[in-house]
């Protein structure tokens, strides 16, 4: 099928926009999470605040994407895909959604359980105070530390899992586009 075929089954425009915006924000946030400790000390707090705001933004966009997906069926897989590839694609997409939701939620929980959360409000991109989860704020310090560390560990390992799922997702798209000669990118690329 030619790559400029206007009849090619494609994702809807909102799905395409959400896909790419979420991808850019998530990859950027994953990179910040991996490398923020290498920044100068006076950069760490502003970069972490932007990281948190971006995570909350991703959470909202992923929820919007899930709602959009419920009401709008994606285009069918190409006929050339083997059954195992279709199963693998469904499992990978499900995993991406799970980890795209798990990352910002565990980050929000970890931030809410931070021992200094009471005295250091979090502002959404510097505009308004983002609420922390009150359940964690009212805990004794030992419990806060336990939950902060637990959600921090989950957040960290979920980030590694998400990183590898993104690599798998991109590798699958590249395989279908360039090895199988299926117009995979055209289904999700903005026009």
SVG drawing of the C-alpha trace seen along z (x, -y; Angstrom):
<svg xmlns="http://www.w3.org/2000/svg" viewBox="-18 -31 44 47">
<polyline fill="none" stroke="black" stroke-width="0.4" points="0.0,0.0 1.5,-3.4 2.5,-5.6 0.5,-8.6 -2.8,-6.6 -5.5,-8.9 -7.7,-5.8 -5.2,-4.3 -7.0,-3.5 -5.6,-6.1 -6.1,-7.0 -8.3,-10.0 -6.7,-13.5 -7.3,-13.8 -5.7,-10.3 -2.7,-11.3 -2.2,-14.6 -2.6,-13.0 -0.2,-10.2 2.6,-12.6 2.1,-15.1 2.1,-12.3 5.1,-10.7 7.2,-13.9 6.3,-14.7 6.8,-11.2 10.2,-10.7 11.3,-14.1 10.1,-13.3 11.9,-9.9 15.1,-11.6 14.7,-14.2 14.1,-11.4 17.3,-9.6 19.6,-12.6 18.3,-15.2 20.9,-14.2 23.6,-15.3 22.3,-18.9 23.8,-21.7 22.2,-21.9 20.4,-25.2 18.7,-23.6 17.4,-20.5 14.3,-22.0 13.0,-23.9 13.6,-20.9 11.9,-18.5 8.9,-20.9 8.7,-21.0 9.0,-17.1 6.1,-16.9 3.9,-19.3 4.7,-17.5 3.8,-14.2 0.4,-15.6 -0.1,-16.8 0.7,-13.4 -1.8,-11.8 -4.6,-14.1 -3.7,-13.6 -3.5,-9.8 -6.9,-9.8 -8.3,-11.8 -6.6,-9.4 -8.2,-6.4 -11.6,-8.1 -11.1,-8.9 -10.0,-5.4 -13.1,-3.9 -15.3,-5.9 -13.2,-5.7 -12.1,-2.3 -8.5,-2.4 -7.8,-1.4 -7.4,2.3 -3.9,3.9 -2.5,4.5 -3.4,7.8 0.2,8.8 0.6,9.0 0.9,12.5 -1.4,13.5 1.4,13.4 2.3,9.9 -1.2,8.7 -1.2,10.3 2.2,8.7 0.9,5.3 -2.2,5.5 0.0,6.6 2.5,3.8 -0.2,1.2 -1.9,2.3 1.4,2.2 2.1,-1.3 -1.3,-2.5 -0.7,-0.8 2.7,-2.4 1.7,-5.8 -0.9,-5.9 1.3,-4.3 4.2,-6.7 2.4,-9.9 0.2,-8.3 3.2,-6.9 5.0,-10.2 2.1,-12.1 1.8,-9.6 5.5,-9.8 5.4,-13.6 2.4,-13.6 4.3,-11.3 7.4,-13.5 8.4,-14.5 8.5,-18.2 5.3,-18.3 3.4,-20.3 5.9,-23.2 6.8,-23.0 3.7,-23.3 3.9,-22.1 2.8,-24.6 1.6,-23.4 4.1,-25.0 4.3,-27.8 0.7,-28.9 -1.4,-27.4 -0.9,-25.0 -1.4,-21.4 -3.1,-19.4 -1.3,-16.7 -3.1,-13.6 -4.2,-14.4 -4.1,-10.8 -0.3,-10.9 0.1,-14.4 -1.5,-13.4 0.6,-10.4 3.4,-10.2 6.9,-10.8 7.9,-7.1 4.9,-6.1 5.4,-9.0 9.0,-7.8 7.9,-4.2 5.3,-5.2 7.6,-7.8 10.3,-5.2 7.9,-2.5 6.2,-4.8 9.7,-6.1 10.9,-2.6 7.8,-1.7 8.1,-5.0 11.7,-4.2 11.2,-0.7 8.0,-1.6 10.1,-4.2 12.6,-1.6 9.7,0.7 8.1,-2.2 11.4,-3.1 11.8,0.5 8.1,0.6 8.7,-2.6 11.8,-1.0 9.7,2.1 6.9,0.0 9.2,-2.1 11.1,1.1 7.8,2.7 6.7,-0.3 10.1,-0.5 10.0,3.3 6.5,3.0 7.5,-0.2 10.8,0.8 11.1,4.6 7.5,5.6 7.0,2.5 3.6,1.7 2.7,-2.0 2.8,-1.9 4.0,-5.5 1.3,-6.9 -1.4,-5.6 -0.2,-7.7 1.8,-10.5 0.2,-14.0 -0.8,-15.3"/>
</svg>
